[in-house]
Every structure is written in structure tokens, then in C-alpha cells.
Amino acid sequence: MNIKTIEEKLDDAILSSKKYIGIGEVASYIPELANVDADNFGVALVKTNGEMVLKGDKDIKFSIQSISKVIDLIIALEDRGKEKVFSKVGMEPTEYKFNSIRPISDRAANPLINAGAITTCSLIKGADVDEKFSRVMEKVKNLSNSKDIVFLEEVYNSEMKTTDINRSIAYYLKSIGIIENNADDVLDLYVRNCSIGVDIKQLAWIAAVLANGGKSLDGKEQLIDKEVVKITLALMAACGMYEESGKYLIEVGFPSKSGVGGAIIAIIPGKCGVCTYSPRLDKSGNSIRGKELLKEISQTLDLNIFI
């Protein structure tokens, strides 16, 4: 489909999604996230050849939040390998909330809930937290084809003051041997990763790289190993929208990952990557308008991977 047709259909979908303006609440349990304009909105679609459409608030930087779990997983798989990673975390969806301690037995349920992502953060290599975080930032810059990736220190400080549940998860994971290193350091890295500041184009570009089998969009470099891409997309499809993942996959039909900052990334293999940004969330922590927009473009652009 040519880019002009995509833009026209995207405009129609944006118009249709306006009925969701004002519905839902921002993630006020992190004070700094409560300060954003709840009705910010943007969408970016990047094809695997690098062509793109940008609409709405394209220059606003927002915190990546749980979309960082995708990056954590990719780096952990690259650093430690599949066998090591999945000896610590499972591959199954969970019916519980993303920050619940309940889906932990001998392993965290999956890498796309908090317990699983705290675990994958513990597997990222580096001499200390600063070095590990520097590697994460470089990865985001590399995959997004952008040097303009920032650390939102205000979000980090706000989140560290209110992260008691995640702290308890980290200590519990340490107590049962899933985390092998210092729990406070692992939690620090996890929250830093959630506090990375990006815009819709940068996230859509990362999504397009995943849609392109891990290759750069100019086709010159394999940025992520194909096996790592396969695992990542499978887990995003199964678990990326928290306890709503099954319903979402039926209705929308492609791998996605949300963050409580208001963004959702979506990967349509071989075609494009999409990022929506709208901070009002449903009870599961997924962007309401973003989710509905993705449902609309799945139908109008024929993006469902199952048909």
C-alpha cells in the first residue's frame, strides 16, 4: 500500500478515535506522570523501507515506561542466551495485574510484566548500574536511528519514591534465587529504563526494525538477531497488553506492547511499525484511544496477521 493511501486511512482512523477523548485516567500513582496533558495525542507509522506518516504531537517526549521491557528482553537474550533467560522467566500470559507478585513461582510468568522485566534487567551485562544503563540507552538510540534519546530524571525520581511494590517484587525475586545480584541495583536499572524519554517517531522506528526482522531499514545491518526478534514478537503477541492480551490479539491481530506513559508500539511483520501516544489508560494500564486507533487501522489497512 502506498504511503498516501496509508495517510488517508490513518486520518480517517484518527477522526474516528476522537470519540475516546476524555475517557480514562492517567497513571497518577507515579506523580510525575500525573502532570502530563491527559489529552496529548500522536501516532507514527513507519514502513520497513523507512517511509513514514506522523500525526499529532510528534515532538513531545514521554517516558517509555513498560515498553522498555521489550528492550530489556532483547538485551538479556543477546547477553545471556535463550536458555539462561527462560530459566529465570516463563513464556506464559497471566491473568493478574502487571505489578502483581502472584505470578511468581520458580520463575516470573513472562518478561513483559514487572516481575519478569526486573528479572531480565538482572541479566543485562555491565560492571555497574551506570554501565548497564548506558548500554540500554545506546541500544534504544541504535534501534530508533536517533541520538535524541533522553533520560527523564524527574520521572525517575518520582517513580523511585513510589515504587514500593516493585521494590518488594525485586526483594522477593532475590530471596528465592531468581535474581542473583543486588536487588536494589536491579530495581534502579529497571526504573531508569522506564524513565527513558522518546517520541512517537523513535518508537515507531524501533517497531519497524522489529517488523523488518531486526534489520536496519536501509537493509545494511542486522541490528537484532532474527531468533531474538522471533521470541520477542511471540511474547509481545501473547503477553504485551497485560491481562487483556488475548482479547486484544483477537480484536487487533498483531504483536504490541503498551506502557503506562500512554504509548503503545505495534509490529506488523514485513510491513510496518506503529506507535500511538495517548496518556489516558484503561484499568489494565493500556492507552484507551491508542488501543482503539490500532483496532481501527488493523481493519482499514488490513494489518491483522491472522487473515
C-alpha positions in Angstrom: 0.0 0.0 0.0 1.4 3.4 -0.9 2.2 6.0 1.7 -0.5 8.4 0.5 -3.3 5.8 0.9 -1.9 4.9 4.4 -2.0 8.6 5.4 -5.6 9.0 4.2 -6.8 5.9 6.1 -4.8 7.0 9.2 -6.5 10.4 9.1 -9.9 8.6 9.0 -9.0 6.4 11.9 -7.8 9.4 13.9 -11.1 11.2 13.3 -13.0 8.1 14.4 -10.9 7.8 17.5 -11.8 11.3 18.7 -14.9 9.8 20.5 -12.5 8.4 23.1 -11.1 11.8 24.0 -11.6 12.3 27.7 -12.1 8.7 28.6 -9.8 7.0 31.1 -7.2 8.3 33.6 -3.5 9.0 33.5 -1.2 6.9 35.7 -1.4 9.1 38.7 0.3 6.5 41.0 3.5 7.9 39.6 3.2 11.6 40.5 5.3 12.9 37.5 3.0 11.0 35.0 0.0 12.8 36.5 1.4 16.1 35.4 1.2 15.4 31.6 -1.6 16.8 29.5 -4.0 13.8 29.5 -5.3 14.6 26.0 -1.9 14.6 24.3 -2.2 12.5 21.2 0.1 11.3 18.4 0.6 8.4 16.0 3.5 7.4 13.8 3.6 4.7 11.2 7.0 3.7 9.7 7.2 1.2 6.9 10.1 -1.3 6.7 11.5 0.8 3.8 11.7 3.9 6.1 8.7 5.7 4.7 6.6 7.2 7.4 3.5 9.1 8.4 3.5 11.3 11.5 0.3 12.8 13.0 -0.5 14.8 16.1 2.0 15.5 18.9 5.1 14.3 17.1 7.7 16.2 19.1 6.5 15.5 22.6 9.0 13.4 24.7 7.3 11.0 27.1 8.6 8.2 29.3 8.8 4.8 27.6 7.7 3.0 30.8 6.8 -0.6 30.2 7.8 -0.6 26.5 11.3 -0.7 28.0 10.5 -4.3 28.8 10.9 -5.2 25.1 14.4 -3.6 25.1 15.3 -5.3 28.4 14.3 -8.7 26.9 16.2 -8.2 23.7 19.5 -7.2 25.6 19.1 -10.1 28.1 18.7 -12.6 25.2 21.7 -11.2 23.4 23.8 -11.1 26.6 22.8 -14.5 28.2 21.0 -16.5 25.6 17.6 -18.1 25.5 18.3 -21.0 27.8 19.5 -18.7 30.6 16.8 -16.1 30.3 14.0 -18.7 30.3 15.4 -20.5 33.2 14.5 -17.3 35.1 11.3 -16.1 33.4 8.5 -18.0 31.8 6.7 -17.6 28.5 3.0 -17.6 29.6 0.4 -14.9 29.8 -1.0 -14.1 33.3 -4.5 -13.1 34.4 -3.0 -10.9 37.2 -2.2 -7.2 37.1 1.2 -6.2 35.6 2.7 -5.3 39.0 1.3 -8.4 40.9 3.7 -10.6 42.8 1.3 -13.6 42.4 2.6 -14.9 39.0 5.9 -15.9 40.5 6.8 -19.5 41.5 10.1 -20.8 40.4 10.2 -18.2 37.7 8.4 -14.9 36.9 5.5 -15.6 34.5 6.9 -13.7 31.5 9.3 -10.9 30.6 6.6 -8.3 29.9 5.2 -8.0 33.4 7.1 -6.1 36.1 8.5 -9.2 37.8 9.7 -10.6 34.5 11.3 -7.4 33.4 13.0 -6.8 36.8 14.4 -10.3 36.2 15.6 -9.6 32.6 17.2 -6.4 33.9 19.2 -8.5 36.3 20.6 -10.4 33.3 21.9 -7.3 31.4 25.7 -7.3 31.5 27.8 -4.5 32.8 30.2 -3.6 35.7 27.7 -1.5 37.5 24.2 0.1 37.0 25.7 3.1 35.2 27.4 0.9 32.6 24.3 -1.2 32.2 22.0 1.8 31.7 24.4 3.3 29.2 24.2 0.1 27.2 20.4 0.3 27.3 20.4 3.9 26.1 22.8 3.0 23.3 20.5 0.2 22.2 17.5 2.5 22.1 19.4 5.1 20.1 20.7 2.4 17.7 17.3 0.8 17.1 15.5 4.1 16.8 18.0 5.6 14.4 18.2 8.7 16.7 20.7 10.2 19.1 17.9 12.4 20.6 17.0 9.9 23.3 16.9 11.4 26.8 16.8 10.4 30.4 13.8 11.9 32.2 15.3 12.4 35.6 12.1 13.9 37.1 10.1 10.7 36.1 12.9 8.5 37.5 12.9 10.4 40.9 9.1 10.4 41.1 9.0 6.7 40.3 11.7 5.7 42.8 9.8 7.4 45.6 6.6 5.4 44.8 8.0 2.1 43.7 7.4 0.1 46.9 5.5 -2.7 45.1 8.3 -3.1 42.6 10.9 -3.0 45.4 9.0 -5.8 47.2 9.0 -7.8 43.9 12.8 -7.3 43.5 13.5 -8.4 47.0 11.2 -11.4 46.7 12.9 -12.4 43.4 16.2 -12.1 45.2 15.1 -14.2 48.2 14.1 -17.2 46.0 17.2 -17.0 43.9 15.7 -15.8 40.6 17.7 -12.6 40.9 21.4 -13.4 41.5 22.8 -9.9 42.1 21.9 -6.9 44.3 18.1 -6.3 44.3 18.4 -2.5 44.8 20.8 -2.2 41.8 18.4 -4.2 39.6 15.4 -2.1 40.7 17.4 1.1 40.0 18.2 -0.1 36.4 14.6 -1.2 35.9 13.2 2.2 36.9 15.9 4.1 34.9 14.9 2.1 31.8 11.2 3.0 32.3 12.3 6.7 32.5 13.9 6.9 29.1 12.3 9.8 27.1 11.3 9.2 23.5 8.8 10.5 20.9 6.4 8.6 18.6 8.7 8.6 15.6 11.5 7.0 17.6 9.3 4.2 19.0 7.7 3.6 15.6 11.1 3.3 14.1 12.1 0.6 16.7 8.8 -1.2 15.9 9.6 -1.1 12.2 13.1 -2.6 12.8 11.3 -5.5 14.6 8.9 -5.7 11.7 11.9 -5.9 9.4 13.2 -9.0 11.1 15.7 -7.0 13.1 17.4 -5.4 10.1 18.0 -1.7 9.8 15.5 0.0 7.5 18.2 0.6 4.9 18.8 -3.2 4.9 22.5 -2.8 5.6 22.8 -4.1 9.1 21.3 -6.8 11.3 20.6 -4.8 14.5 18.8 -7.7 16.3 19.4 -11.4 15.7 16.4 -13.0 13.9 15.9 -15.6 16.7 15.7 -12.8 19.3 13.1 -11.0 17.1 11.1 -14.1 16.8 11.0 -14.7 20.5 10.3 -11.0 21.3 7.4 -10.8 18.8 5.8 -14.0 20.0 5.9 -12.8 23.6 4.5 -9.4 22.7 1.6 -11.1 20.9 0.9 -13.4 23.9 1.6 -11.0 26.8 2.2 -7.5 25.6 -1.1 -6.0 26.7 -1.1 -7.4 30.2 -4.2 -9.4 31.3 -6.1 -8.1 28.2 -3.6 -9.6 25.8 -5.8 -12.4 24.4 -8.8 -10.1 23.8 -6.6 -7.5 22.2 -4.9 -10.0 19.9 -8.2 -11.3 18.7 -9.5 -7.7 18.0 -6.3 -6.2 16.7 -4.2 -9.1 15.4 -0.6 -8.1 15.7 2.2 -8.0 18.4 2.0 -4.9 20.6 3.4 -3.6 23.9 1.9 -0.8 26.0 3.4 1.5 28.6 1.6 3.4 31.4 3.1 6.6 30.0 0.5 6.3 27.3 2.3 4.8 24.4 1.7 1.5 22.5 4.0 0.1 19.9 2.7 -2.4 17.3 4.6 -4.6 14.9 3.2 -5.8 11.7 5.9 -8.2 10.4 7.2 -7.4 7.0 5.1 -4.3 6.7 5.5 -1.6 9.3 5.8 -0.5 12.9 3.3 1.8 14.6 3.4 3.9 17.8 0.4 5.6 19.3 0.6 8.0 22.2 -2.4 9.0 24.4 -2.0 9.1 28.2 -5.5 8.2 29.3 -5.5 4.5 30.3 -7.9 1.7 31.0 -7.9 -0.4 34.2 -5.2 -2.7 32.8 -2.8 0.2 32.1 -3.3 0.3 28.3 -4.0 3.5 26.4 -7.7 3.7 25.5 -7.5 5.9 22.5 -4.3 4.2 21.3 -5.8 0.8 21.5 -9.0 1.8 19.7 -7.0 3.5 16.9 -4.9 0.4 16.4 -8.1 -1.7 16.2 -9.4 0.7 13.5 -6.2 0.7 11.4 -5.9 -3.1 11.7 -9.2 -3.3 9.8 -8.9 -0.4 7.4 -5.3 -1.1 6.4 -5.8 -4.9 6.5 -3.0 -5.4 9.0 -4.2 -8.4 11.0 -1.5 -11.1 10.7 -4.0 -13.9 11.2 -6.1 -13.4 8.0 
